[in-house]
């Protein structure tokens, strides 16, 4: 239940007492011992149980009511209520299990609304560590909340189970709170032992005090003091207690339980109980993934993950997908599992991210804002602070130990946020992944690795990522960044390092370019070298699309010149330069063993050394296509959902290969039945045809009127400077987000590639700028030889498929294609009326509004036949 659903705050007209000169514990003797409470005090009660906290809460509550102070009880614990609604004050019920971000945000909203001089009682904080499975997050909660309370001159009570938490919780609490009191019980008598009373002192303040009637009397007898305190561990002094927080204690118990089960001393039922706890502690709190984890993973699997974790928290969606995919194949297809390359990944827990944000002063900049524009402004500053932050020493030491394990093998730091790779939202390409060539001295490698981590952390505040979260209604959801650190799959050739093959695979093919293709057989986007070229849409190179039931049928075959559509450059790690780079394939082909080269290349017309990538022999003579098809089918059955995977393939000297399954996630595609067909109108007068396409077409069949057609005029755009082209992209982003309330059908037509990072090759819009568009059309008109690349599998096209957009390409002058620019330019250009600030771009951007001058543009697309027709129809002409 959110604060808005809690018991209401008193009316604004209530004459609250906001006098800051005197606050009381409600116990006059305790007031004298502490020299009174002071405005801003956060009071932490370290107790053995809630029964030792409650006797101090009730007098404070009653005194606040008597003084008519604003009074709030935050109820979130598993224990019985400290005060009942009948006892007055405002009661706010919270759900820690909904995530740290939402929990803290709701508390801060209440505190902000109550204002200066309010008083608060919090349930036992230790229950938060139980819900979050993390002492670090408990410490982070206190670091955020306590200073906010202090600045508003409030008084707040917190309960904490003593000797229960590691230094990750106790150090931040002890260092941030103003008053820390330890409570002891001997038989029926309570004692307090002040540990910290900020800016106050007396000769007896830090002595043990006995609660006797209305007084708290210093205990001066050494025998009594020793009897009470001698056997009490001190969390801030005893290192062994520091180490045994919620996380470590649970991990050790799980290890012991698993060992006992193996030895027959405990039942599988006890192991299952631990498994259920560890799933939510380490893997996920999403119900569909919890079910998959129960079906395919074991307690031993989870223990192995925890042994390879840096920090605590969840491992995130990308890590979970990788582990689940491997476990599914292990159980359902052991023959395929044996073909997998092993993994020795490390996992940086999500708590490390939050601790980093809090300690480096970034958290408040990241806090949700009601005004999204303010959030974006804060994001720019937050990214800079994240990139300049420092890691705690204990985390840096673990980083160093991990790098010692990897030696100088190249590694990759991959984003693995809590919301990433989930059912319904893939976050494809929204967060960074950073390759580390991992060369140089240990100190240099550590610095490069930490900067890679900072880069991924900073990407959580990218405008693209935040826009994606807003569009999918995820700004309110808890989004923490865990990391997956993997050894780069590949082989060293001279000073270069790369895998033989890499790519992405989909269990459902949304692009059916031939009648023989079965969409449910799946499709690959295959490249030589690192997989970056398979997922990034950056330059005028090409990759190989493989329909897995007919792997030799290429979309470009009907164009005649297959060489024109062949990958020419490969991404790799240059170990000498210590960076990611690209090389011409002909240069790299010379390194490859002859049998491997013959599988993937053939000599071109240039003679010896003119090697051209061609995967036909590979697909004909190896079972790679069928293996990947079977893997995708098996994973789809397990997920009960289409899946999207990333993989590499490396060949061994004996000619066999190993597939490294790097990632698996639900593929956000809308599957329609085979009967989903659209009739392409016949006999449209040529002068009324806007465009005609015979493919490629990706997406669903469609018949619709176009409310807004946005056309980038090639002959004008091609003459513009790079900065002017960026201005065109920004203006289009604004045009596509006008009139969001009525959600018009928008079609954009432009030269080259939409979403490119190179303005010389197309229009450099971000996906967030065109996420309201229904139809994207690319024209092969940027420069000679540039053909629209289908790019299925890239992050850009994953977004397109996820948003259920339709993509089509037109090659003017080629058989089966038409484009009538004259018809578009004969319509009034509405750019200046819709977007006056972009009036200077009217020659480059032509905007046609549907129904203007009595004419309407219609679009009919049949994706099964790869046919599309856009045409103008005037009401007076009647239907065609």
N, C-alpha and C positions, 0 to 999 in steps of 0.2 A: 504494500500500500504506500502510495506517495504522500508527501506532506500535505498536499491539497486534499487528500482523503482522510487526513487525521482529524482529531478533535480540533475545532476551530480556535483560532487565536481570539482573545478578547476584543471587543469593539475598539476602534481607534480612539474613541472618546474616553476610554477608561483612564483615570488619573494615575498612571503608573508613577511609582517612585523611581527616579533615575539619579538620586543623590549618590555621588561616587565617593563621598568622604567616609562612609562606614558600611562595611559588609560584615556579616556574622556567620559563623558555622552553626548557630543555634545552640551551641554548648559554651556557656560563658568561660568555663575553665579552659577549654581548648582555645578560645579566642585569646585568653591571657598567655597561654603557652606559645602560640604562634605570633603573638603581638598583632592580632587581628588579621583578617583577610584583607588584601589590598586589591583595588580595581585592576583587573587583568589577570588575576591569579587563576592558573589551571592547576587544580589539586588532584593528584594521583594517589589513590589508596591501594597499596599493595597488600593483598589479603590472600588467605588460604582458600576462601570460598565466598560466595555472595552473602552468606550469613554474617560475615565479619564486615562487609561493606554497608549493608542495610542500616545498622544502628547509627551510622554517621550520616547517611543520606536523609533519613526522616526528620531529624531536628533541623537540618539545613533547609529542607523543603518547607517545613512549617514556618520557619523564621522568614523565608522569602515571601511566603503568602502573607504573613503578618505585616511585613514591611511594604506590601503591595508592589513587589518588583515583578517585571516581566519574567515568567518562569516556564521553562520548557523541559520536558522529559523525552529523551530520544530512546525509543524502545526498539531493540533489535536482538537482544540476547536470547539464549535458549533457556535461561533460568526464569524463575517466577518473577512477576513484576516487582519493582522496587517500590513504586507508589501506584495506587489505583486511580482511575479517572475521577472517582468520587472525592479524591483528596485534592482536587483543584489543579490549576495550572494547565498548560497546553501539552497534550500527549501526541507525539509524532512517531508513527510506526514506520519502520524501514525494513528493506529486504537486502541484506548484504549479499545474498546469493545472486542478485541481479548484476553484480559487478562493482568493482571499486569506483569507477568513474561516476556512475549514476548515484551510488551511495553517498560519496563525498559531495557531489554536486547538490543533492537534495538537502544535506545538512547545511552547506554553506548558504544556500538560498534562504533557509529558515533563519540562520544567524544574521544574515544581511537584512532581512525584513524586520527582525526584532530590534536591531539597532543597539545603541550604546546602553550599557548598564544592565543588560538582561542577565539572568542566571540560568544555568543548565545542569541537568543531571544526565549522564550517559550510563547505559548498561555496562556490564563487564566487558572491557575491551578484548579480553582473551577469547571471547566467542567470535570476534571478527577473525582472529587468526585461524580459528577452526573452520569458518566459512570460506576464507580465502586460502587456507592451507599454507599460510606464509607469515612468518614474523617480519619479513622485510616490508610487506604491504601494511602491516600494523604500524610499523615505524614510520612509513611514508604518510599514512593517515594522520598520525600525530604531528608530523612536521608541517603538514598543510593546515590542519585545523587549529592547532594551538596558537600560532602567531595571529591568526585571524581573530580568534576570540580575545587575545590580549589587546590587539589594536582597538577593539570595540569596548574595552574596559569592562569586560564581563567577569563573572565567576563561573567556573565549570568544574564539576566533579566527575572523575573517571575511576572505575574499578579495574584492577589488573591482578591476575593470579600471580603470586610471587613464586619464584623458582620454577617457572613454567616456560619461559621464553629465552631465546638466544639473545646475544648482544645486538642483533639486527633490529629487535624491537626495543629492548631495554635502554640501549644507548641513546637513540633519538628521543625516547620519552623522558629519560632522566635529564638529558641535556636541554630539552625544550621547555619542560614544565617549570612552573615557578615554585610549586610546593609538592614534595614527594614524601609521603608518610607510610611507613610499614606498620602493619597491624599484627600483633601476636596475641595468642590466647593461651592462658594457663588455667585449665579447668574452666570455671565460669567467668573468669575475669579477663577483660581486654586490656592490652597495653598498646601504646603507640610509640614508634621510634622514628622521629623526624630524620629523613635522609637529606632533604634540601628545603630550605626556606629562604627564598631569594630576597636579598636586601634587608634582612632582619637578623638580629643576633641577641643572644642573652647567655649568661654563664651556664644555663642548664638547658638551652633550647634543643640541643642534639643528644640529650640523654634519653634513656628509656623512661616513659611516663606511664603510670598506672591510672586507669580510669576508676575513680572512687567517688561515687555520688555525682556531684556537680563539678568535681575537681579532677585535674590531670596532674598527678603529683610525680615529680622526678624520683626515680628509683636510684637510691644511692648505695644500697648494699651490694657489694660485688658478688656475693654468693647468689643472690636472687637474679642479678643481671646475667651472670654466667649460665645459670640454670635455664634461663629463657632463650638467650641468644647463641650459646656455644654451638648448638647443633643446627643452626639455621644457615644454609648456603647463602652467600652473597652474590647475586647475579652479576654485579659489576666488578667483582674482585676475583671470582673463581673462573678461570678460563674453561674448565671442563663443563661448567654450567652454560657458558656462552655458546658452546658448540651444540648443545642439545636442545634446540628449539623444536617447534612443531614439525618442521620438515625432516630434520636429521633423526629425530626420535621415531617418526612414522616410518622412515626409510629403513632404519635398523630393525624395527619390529617386523616389517614386511620381509626383509632378508631372513630373519630368524624363522619366521613362519614358513617361508618357502623351503628352507633347509629342512625343517621338521617334517613337512609334508613329504619331501623326497625320501626321508629316512623312515617314514611310516609312523611318526610320533604324533602327527596332527592330521586332521581330515581335510579333504578338498573344500569342505564347507567353510572352514576357517580361512583358507587361502582365498576363497571367493569373496569373503567379507573384506579382506584387505584390497583385493583387486578393485572392488567397487569404489573404495575410498580413493585409491591411487588414480583411477581413471579421471575423476573430477579434480584431483590434485595436480596431475601432470598433463593429461591429454586434452580434455575438452569438457565443456558443460552443455554442449549441444546434443539434444536427445537422439537425433538420427545417427550421429557419430558415436555416441555412447553405445547404442545398439550394435553398431558394426564392431566396435572395440570388444564388446562382450562375446561376439561371435567368432572373432578371428585372432584376438590377442590373448596372452596369458600373463599371469603374475610375473613370471620370469622375464617376459618381454618388457614389462614396465620397470622392473628392477634394473634391467640392462640400460634402459633409457636414463634412469636417474643416475646411474653410475657415470654417464657421459654428459651430465648437465653441468653447466656453469651457472651458479646462482640458483634461484628457485622460481616457481611459478609454472605456467602452462607453456608447452612447446610450440603452440600455434598451428594454424591450419595447414601450412605447407609441409611441416615436419610430420604432422599426423597423417596427411595424405600419402606421403612416401612410405611411412611405416605400415599403414593399412594395406596399401597395394601389394607390398611384398608379402605381408601375412596372408592375404587372400590367395595369392598364387601358391604360396607354400602349402596351404590347406587344400585348395581345389584343383590346382594343376602343378603338382610337384615336378613334372617333367619340364615345364616352362620355368619354374622357380630355379631349377638347377642351371638354367642358361643365364641367370641374372649375375651381374657383377656384384660382389659383396660391397657393403658400405661400412665405413667406420666414422660416421658423422658425429659431430658434437652439437649440443643443443644449448643455446643461451636463453635461460628462462625469461618470461615476460616481466618478472619482478625487477630484473636488472634494469630494464628500460625505464620503469617508473621511478626507481631509486635514482637513476641518472638524471631524469627530469627534475625531480624534487631537489636533489643536491646541487644542481647547476642553475636553479632559479628559472626553469623553463615551464613548470607546471601551470602557473597562473596564466601564462600567455596561451596555453593550450586549452584552458577551460572553455567550455561551451559558452557562446555568446548568443543573445537573442537576435542581434543584428549580425547576419552572416558576413556582411562587408567588414565589420569590425574584426570578426574572427580571421578573415583573410589578411587583414592588416597586421594583426598580432602574429599570424603564421610566419610572415616574412622575418620578423624579429626572432621568433622562436627558432626557426631554422638556423639562423646565424648563431644563436646562443648554444644550440645543440652541437653545431660543428666546432665550437670552441671549448666545449666542456671537458671536464676531467673525470676519470673513473676512480671509484674507491680503490684503495691499495689492494684489498683482498680480491677484488675482481680482476685487476691488472695482473696479479700474481697467477690467477687461474688461466687467464689468457696466455701468459707466458708458458705455463706448463703444457697447455694444449698445443702451442706452436712447437715446443720441443718434441712432442709426439709426432707432428706432421713433418718435422725436419724442414727441408727446402722443397717439398712437394707443393705445387700450386694448389691453392684453395679458393673457394668461393663463399662469400658471406651472403646468404639469401634471406630476404624478408620472410617472416612466418607469423603474421599478426593473428590475433584471435578471430577476426572476422574474415580473414583471407581464405580462399579456396573452399568456401562453404556452399551449402545448398542455397541457391538464390542469388549469391553475390560472389564473383570470382576475384575481384580486384585485379584483373589481368593487367600487368604492367604498371599499376598505380604506385607501387613501392619499389625501391631500388634493390638490385642485387649487384654485388661488387666482386669482381675477380681480383685476387691477390696473386701475382706471380711468385711472391714469397721468396724473393732472392735478397742477398745482402747479409749483414751481420744480424745476430739475434735482436739487437736493439732496434735496428732499422726495420726488421720484419714485424716487430711488436708495434712500432709506431704506425706502420702502414696498415696493419690489421685494425688497430684501434680507430684509425681514420675511416676505414671501410665501415666499421660498426657505426660510427657517428653519421656517416653518409646515409646508411639505411634508416637510422633513427630519425634523421632530419626529413627524410622523404614522407614520414607520417604527416608532416605539416605542408606538403605540397598542395598547391591550389587544385591540381587534378584529382588528388586523393580526397580532399575535402569536398570538392564538387560531387565526386562519385558517392561519397557517404550521404551527402544531402539528397541527391537524386533518389537514392535507394532507402531513404528514411532511416539512416544508420548513425546520424550525429548523436543520438541519445544513447547509443549502444556503447558498451565498454570496449574500447579498442586499444589493446596493448600490443607492443611489438616484441615478439620473441624472434630468435634468429636460428637459422639452420646453417651450420658451418660444415661444408663438404669438401673432401678431396676432389679436385677437378679430375674428371674421368678422361683419360687419354694416354698418349705416349710421347716421349721426347724424341725429336729428330733434330740433331744439331743443337742450336740454341732456341728451337721452337718447341711448343707443346700444344697438342690438340688431339681430340678424339677423331677416329676415322669417319664416323658418321654421327649426326645428331639430328634431332627434330622434335616435332610435336605430333601427336596422334589423337584422333577423335573416333569414338566408337560409333558416332552417327555422322554421315557426310552431308552437310547442308548444300553442297555444290554438285549437282548431278549434270555433268557435261556430256554424257553419252547415255543412250538408252540401255546399254548393257550394265551400267553401274547400279549396284544395290546400295542405297544410302545406309542401310543398317550394317553393311560390312565394314564401314569405317573408312578413314582417309588419313594419310600422312602428309606432312610437309617436311621434306628430307633435305639435309644439307651436308656438305663435307666440311669438317672442322667444327669449331664451337657452335653451340645452338643459338647464339645471339642473332645470327643471320636468319634463323627460322622464326624468331619472335619479334624482331625489330623491322620496321618499315622505313628504311633510311636512304637507300640509293637505287641506282638503275641496274641492279643485278637481279637474278632470278633464282628460284629454287624449284625443286621437283615435287609436284603433287602426285600422290600415289593412291588411287582408288583401290582398296585392299582386295576386292574380288576380281578386278581386272587391272593388275598393277602396271601393265605396259601401255594402257590407253592414256595418252597425255592430252590435256586441254588444248595444247598448241599444235597438235598434229595436223589439224585441218588447215593450219596456216602455212604448212609446207616447210618452213625453215626452222627445224628444231634447234639447231645450233644457236639461233638468235635468242632462244629462251633458256639457255644453259647457264648455270652458276659459273661465274668466272673468278671470283675472289672468295677467299676463306678467312674467317676470323680465327685467331690463335693467340697464344701468349708468347711474347718475345722475352725469353729469359735473360738475355743479355741487356736489353733495355728495361726489363722489369715492368712490362706493361702489356695491355691488350692492344692488338693491332690487327691488320689484315694484309694478306699477301695474295699475289696472283697464283691461281691453281697450278699453272704450268711450272712455276718455280718449285712448288711443294711436291708435285708429282715425281720429281726426280729422287726424292727421299724415300718414296714408298717401295717396299719389296715388289718385285715384278708380278707375283701372283695376285697381290692385293690391288696393284695398279690396273691389272687387266680386268678385275671385277668392276672397277668404278670409272674407268676412263678408256678412251680410244684416241688414237692419233688423228689429228686434224689434217687439213689440206696443206699445212705449212711444213709437213715432214717431221723428222726426228725432233722430239722435244716440244712439239705443238700438241700437247695433251689437252683433251677436252673431256670434261666430266660427263659421264653418261652412265646411269645406274641400271640400264636394261640388263646387262649380264648379271649383275648382282641380284636383281629381282627374279631373273630366270633360273639361275643356277644355285641359289641358296634358298632355304626356307624362311628367310627373314620376314617377308611380307605375311606369310601364313602364321608365323609365330606371333607377330605383333597383332594381327587380326584376332587370333585366339586370346591373347592377353587382354585386348580391349573388350572383347565379348565377355570374358570371364569377370573382368572388373565391373562392367556395366550390370551384369546379373547380380553381383554382390551389392553394388550400390543401389540397385533398382532404379537406375537413372543413367543417362548417357554420361560418359566420362571423357576427360581431356587429360593427356599425359605428356610429360616431357621425358626424353630418353637420349642416351648415347649408345653407340655400338662400337666396340673395339675388337679387332681380329687378333687371335693368338697365332704364334708361329705355326701351329699345326693346322691352320685354316679354319678352325672353329671360332665362333664369336661369343662375346658376352654382352648382354644388354644391361645397361645401367638405368633402372627406372628411377628417375630423379624426382618426379612429381606426379600426383594424380588428384584430380578434383572433379566435382560434378560439372558437366558441360551445359551451360545455360542456353540451350537451344530449344525452340518450340517446334515440336515434331507434329506435322500435319499428315493426314491420311493421303494415300496415293490418289484419291479422288479429288484432291484440292487442285483443280485445274481452272484456268481462265481462258476464255475465247479471245483470240486476237482479232480485232475487227478487220474485215476485208473492205476493199473499195473505198478507202479514205482518200480523198483527192490529194495528190502529191503536195500541193501547195499548203495543205492543212496539217501535214505531218511535221511534228517538232523533231522527233528522232525515232530511229528504229535500231534495235540491237539483236544480234544473234549470239550474245554471250561474250564474255562470261557474265552470268547472273548468279548471285548468291542471295538466298533468302526465300521467303514465301511468295507464292503467286498472289497477285494483287490486281484489283480493278478499282480505281479511285479517281476522284477529281483532285486536282492540285490547287491548294489554296494560295500557296506562295512558291513561285519558281525563282530561284536565285542563280544567276548565270554569271560566271567570271569570263569576260571576253578575252579569248586567247591572244589576239593580235595586240591588244592594249597591255595585258598583263605581262606578256613576254618582253615588252620594252621598259618595264618598270625596274627601279632599283630594288635591291634586297629589302631595304627598310620600307619602301612603298608596298612591297608584296606582303610584309608582315602587317602593315596597316590594313590591307584588304582582308587578311585573315581575321584581324580583330573586329573589323566592321561586320563581317559575316557572322561572327560569334554573337554580336549584339542583335543582328537581324533575326537570327533563329530563336532568340529568347524574348521577342516582342509578343504581346498578346498571349502569354502563357495560359491565361485562364480558359481560353476556348480551344487550345491545342490544335492549331491549324495543321493541315497536311503540307509539309514543306519538302520540296525537291531541290537539291543543289546540283548544278552541272558545272564542271570546271576542267581545265586542261591538266594533264598529268595526274599526280597522285594526291588525293586528299589525305591530310594528316602527315605528310612527309616532314622531316626535320630539315630538309634541304629545299629552300624556296625555288631553286633553279629547276626542280623536278615536279613542282606542283604547288598546292596551296597549303601553307604550314599552319593549319588550324589544329588545336588540341581537340581531343574527343569531347571534352566538357563543353566546348564551344558549339558543337553540332549535335549534342545528345538529344535534341528535340526534333531532329530531322527524320523523315520517313523514308526518303529515297536519296541515295548518293549515286551520282553518275560521273564517271571519269572519261575524258576525251583524250585520245592518243594524238595530242596536238602541241605538246610542249616543245619538242624538237625531234628531228629525224631519228628514228630508231628507238624512241622511247615508247614502249607499249604498256598500257595499264596492267599492273601486276595484280593477279588475283589475291595474293597475300593471305589466303586462308591460313589461320594459325598464328598470325602475328597478334600482338596485343591489341592493335587498332581494330583488326577484324574480329577478334574475340568480343570486343566491346560492341561492335556492330551486330553480331549474331545474338549476343546477350540481350541487346535492346530491341531485337526483332526488327531491325532496319533491313532495307533491301538495297543491294549493291548491283550496279550494272555498268558495263563499259561499252563505249562506242568508238569504232575506228572509221572515221569518215572516209568515204571513197572505196572502202572494201566491200565486197559482195555480202549482202545480208545486213548492211549498215547504212543508215542515212542520218544526216544531221542538218537541220534547216535553221541556221543562225539568223537568216534574214527574217524569218517569221517571228522569232523571239524579239529581235531589235525593232520590229514594226509595232510592237506593243508599247504603251506608255511605260517609262521607267519610273517606278514609285519609290526609288531609294531616298530621294530628298524629303518626300512627304513622311516616310516611315522613320528615317534616321537623319534628321537635318545635319547633325555633326559630321556625317560622311558624304555630304553633297559633293565635295571635291573629288570623290572617287566614282562619280556617275559614269564616266566612260569605261571604267573597268568592271563595275558591278551593275548588272541589269536585273531589276526586280520586277516581276510580273505578278500582279495580284489576281487571283481567280475571279472571273465574272466582270472584270473591267471591260468597258465598252461592249458589254453584252456577250463577250466570248469567254469560254472556259477551256482550260487545258485538262485533258483526261489521260490517264496512264493505265495501260493494260499489260500485265506481265504474267507469263506462264513459265515458271521456273523449271518445270519438267521438260519442256521442249526448248528451253533456253531462248525464248522469244520475248521481245518487249516492243511496245509501240506507244509513243506519246503523241497526241494530236490535239488540235484546236477544234472546238465545235461551237458554232454560233446557234443560239436558240432558234433563229429563223430558218436554219437549214434543216432542222428535224434530225432524228436519230439516224445513225449510219447502220 
